[in-house]
């Protein structure tokens, strides 16, 4: 992207995606996560492909720390594999917008609107600029 503003916002989004990717990869549990057990009582978040094991591995258990079901469900829904797929999809969107922007120039409001929408995910980040809203 040749426009400085576009390059800046794109760099911001790319840096945030890099952060998400690094955290997801650091977890090291690429399988599908799910809630196991009695949803009204004891429950656990499990991963169906625990490295080095054939049986599902425990990620977090309700009785270990009193994790409420809503928090366990949130953890399961934000599993590393999903985060990595989300990062890949967002990167593809950024690339497509960049190619569109290069083809149509700085006046291309559509691609900038999409990049701004992605950047808004991190509107609470210190480096987010109000003009990106």
N, C-alpha and C positions, 0 to 999 in steps of 0.2 A: 504494500500500500504506500502510495507516495505522499498522501496528505498527512501532515504531522499529527493532527488531532486524531485521525483514524488510527495511525500507528500507535499512538499513546494509549488509546482505549483498548485496542487490540492487544497490546503488550500487557496491559492490566489484566484483561480476561485470561490471556494465556498463562500469566504468572499464577493466577488463582487456580486454574485447571491443573497446573503443575503441582501446586500444593495438595489439592484433592487427590491427585494420582499418587503422590509420594506417601501420603497417609494410608491410602487403601492398599498399596503394595507392601507397606511396612507391617500390616496386620498378618499377612501370609496365609490367609484362609480363603482361597478362591471359590469354594463351593457355595451352594445355596444355603442360606441361613433360614431357619424356621423356628416357630414356637412349638415346644413339645411339653406335654403334660396337661394338667387340669388348668384351664384358663381361669377358673374361679379360685384356684388354690395354688399349690406349688407348680411352677413352670420353669422352663429353661429355654434359652436360645441355643440351638444346635446348628452345626455346619455339617452338610452331608458328604463332604470330602475332606476330612481331616488328614493332613499330611502324615504318611506313614501308618495310617490305621485303616481298617476296612469298615469299621462301624462309625456312625456319626459321632463327632466330637463335640464336647460341651464348650460353648462360648461363654455363657454366663448363666448362673442359676439364681432364681428368685430367693431361695433361702440363704444364699451366701451373703447377700447384702440387702435383702428386703426390697429388691427391685420391683416396682409396681408393673403390672401387666402392660400398661400403656408405654412405659419406658422400654421394656423388653421388646415389645412389638416395634417400636421406633428403631431400636438397635437392629432387629432382624430385617426391617424394611430398608435400612441403609447399609446393607451388607457390602463388603469391599467389591464383590463382582459387579453389583449394580452401579456402584460409584465409578468403577472403571469403564463400564459401558456408557454411563452418562458423560464422562469426560471425553470419550471417543466421539460421541454424538455432538457434543458442544464444539470440539475441535473441528469436526467436519463442517458445522455451521459457520464457524469463524473463517475457515478456508474458503467456503463457497461465497461468503459475503465479501471476502477480500478479493476474490477473482472477479466478482460482479462489480465491485468498486473500481478495480483497475480498468475494467472494460468501459464503464460508464462515467467515471470521474467523480470528483468530490461532490458533485451535485446529486449524487445518488442517495436519496433519503431512505429508500427501502433497506439497503444493506446497513446503513448507519443505524436505522431504527432497530434492526435485529441485534446488532452488536450492543447497542445501548440497553436493550432488554436483557441480554445476557449479563452485561456488567452490573445491572441493577440487582442481580442475585447477591452481590457483595456490596450493596449500598452502605452497609455499616462498617466497611473496611476503611482504615485510615487514609488509604491512597485513592479512594473513590472521590471523584470530582462532581460537584453539583450540576455542572453543565452537561453531564452525561445522562441526566434523567430525561 
